[in-house]
């Protein structure tokens, strides 16, 4: 049975103002749970076979931790359903202009959204490193609505050793297998995507729930 790691957190401030209570969400199935410690020494709860509402799931990308985490409200709490390592822009800081090799950060209270889910399995790109035009995006490109064109979440064909790390031109790279998992199980058009900066730690709703 596949076990996914679920962080016990409160619902995103954009979805609710408190650490619990979303009457429209599905409940946890009856199942055994186990408390463990994650790498940041926080207590988290693992729930095998957790039922969640895909339509209310959202994404948080941490440029500091180089992770993409899918969250969803479940049974009055917000749980981290699954997390993936990512590769971010070569240069740190918020994107200021096209070509600056930075990944844009979403302003507070204004998450990005997925506007298109495109088959990118045949897409090529020339990175200017002597390899020429090569397959580079994995199977899927999740296009994001940001102030800059061409930003998305995609795979890392021919660049998988860059994940996790900082080597992209501004997009968010996942391993090829992970972009498939993200698309097949979680992603949807209209999904909210929060991208946190390098100096940004836990969001307010995360801090509240870590105190519980």
Secondary structure, 3 states (H helix, E strand, C coil): CCCCEECEECCCCCCCCCCCCCCCCCCCCCCCEEEEECCCCCEEEEECCCCCCHHHCEEEEECCCCEEEEEEEECCEEEEEEEEECEEECCCCCCCCCCCCCCCCCCCCCCEEEEEEEECCCCEEECCCCCCEEECCCCEEEEEECCCCCCEEECCCCCHHHCCEEEECCCEECCHHHHHHHHHHCCCCCCEEEEECCCCCCCHHHHHHHCC
